[in-house]
């Protein structure tokens, strides 16, 4: 059961969650979140999700794969944190979770009562907007615990700048 959001109560600060996944649209989501955070006084939480390999890895291979995935996530954090520092003037929070992406996004929101929104960016490829967007919009949107902002992948730079 979800607990009450407290982002705007005394002693709390609203947070905008964005997913750091290495996709081309990830940078646009971070840029949008950083600009929105600067204007609203919120913080940015960057979440990297490591999707475990199916099956049981053999003799320590699983630990090595986890360590490599964490190192890749850290490299993405460094690149995306620079955007937040440049655009919003502060250091974003970072989090790494392991599991199915939609479940881990929900768990991250559930674990932090100050998360007041989720920013995702839609892909422009023929695969569609992205599996996380499809899952949230198509299956659980009515019961999602925070508002979701989807940055259109085809948004022009001028419109992006005006909206972000």
Secondary structure, DSSP 8 states (H G I E B T S, - for coil): ------TTSTT---EEEEE--S-TTHHHHHHHHHHHHHHHT-EEEEEEEE---SS--STTHHHHHHHHHHHHHHHHHHHHHHHHHHHHSS--EEEEEES-HHHHHHHHHHH-TTEEEEEEE---STT-S-HHHHHIIIIIGGG-SSEEEEE-TT--HHHHHHH-
